[in-house]
Amino acid sequence: MANLDWSQCPAVESVPDRVSGAWVLKGTRMPVSTIFENLEAGANIDDIMEWYDGLDRELVKAVIEFAARSLDKAPACAS
């Protein structure tokens, strides 16, 4: 998957002193990458919500939807 511009996703933040500046769900220490690693391993949103107490389901869904919408955009052509 191409690198996404997570700065355009309102559900995430990158704070230098939190999780080494990784993109995390807003207000948490949950790295965005962990969500996708779990999905890749076969988990669903319900599993993630059960395994990681205190997450906001809407933030998790927003991250997944942002990634999906980003994949729908036409790639920039190199000249």
Wavefront OBJ file of the C-alpha trace (Angstrom):
o trace
v 0.000 0.000 0.000
v 1.291 3.451 -0.850
v 2.153 5.781 1.982
v -0.932 7.685 3.018
v -0.927 11.308 4.128
v -2.247 10.677 7.634
v -2.064 14.409 8.384
v -5.283 14.651 6.332
v -7.161 12.215 8.604
v -8.900 14.000 11.502
v -9.108 10.766 13.534
v -5.333 10.545 14.084
v -2.476 12.587 15.464
v 1.287 12.439 15.673
v 2.794 13.790 18.893
v 6.613 13.726 19.097
v 6.646 12.630 22.753
v 4.000 9.915 22.290
v 4.867 6.540 20.744
v 7.967 8.075 19.114
v 5.802 10.352 16.986
v 3.959 7.511 15.253
v 0.489 8.196 13.909
v -1.954 7.152 16.628
v -5.703 7.334 17.147
v -6.461 10.795 18.463
v -6.208 10.970 22.261
v -4.661 7.488 22.554
v -1.365 5.647 22.288
v -2.812 3.183 19.732
v -0.689 3.243 16.562
v -2.632 3.279 13.315
v -0.331 0.512 12.098
v -1.603 -1.789 14.874
v -5.148 -1.524 13.544
v -4.059 -2.592 10.071
v -1.773 -5.337 11.376
v -4.718 -6.826 13.252
v -7.010 -6.549 10.227
v -4.367 -8.192 8.057
v -4.168 -11.047 10.576
v -7.912 -11.649 10.186
v -9.361 -9.573 13.020
v -12.443 -7.422 12.597
v -13.444 -4.186 14.307
v -15.278 -6.051 17.066
v -12.122 -8.041 17.840
v -10.012 -4.888 17.981
v -12.523 -3.194 20.271
v -12.433 -6.213 22.602
v -8.649 -6.565 22.627
v -7.822 -2.866 23.100
v -9.964 -1.514 25.905
v -11.031 2.112 25.718
v -10.844 2.657 21.962
v -13.484 4.745 20.249
v -15.165 2.609 17.574
v -15.847 5.685 15.437
v -12.129 6.594 15.377
v -11.196 3.052 14.333
v -13.819 3.125 11.574
v -12.696 6.601 10.454
v -9.096 5.390 10.044
v -10.182 2.386 7.982
v -12.494 4.524 5.847
v -9.766 7.137 5.306
v -7.391 4.442 4.043
v -10.082 2.986 1.781
v -10.939 6.402 0.306
v -7.245 7.134 -0.236
v -6.890 3.947 -2.261
v -9.744 5.100 -4.530
v -7.788 8.185 -5.613
v -6.034 7.978 -8.935
v -2.267 7.628 -8.538
v -0.056 10.477 -9.656
v 1.760 9.620 -12.859
v 5.514 10.031 -13.007
v 6.745 11.794 -16.136
l 1 2 3 4 5 6 7 8 9 10 11 12 13 14 15 16 17 18 19 20 21 22 23 24 25 26 27 28 29 30 31 32 33 34 35 36 37 38 39 40 41 42 43 44 45 46 47 48 49 50 51 52 53 54 55 56 57 58 59 60 61 62 63 64 65 66 67 68 69 70 71 72 73 74 75 76 77 78 79
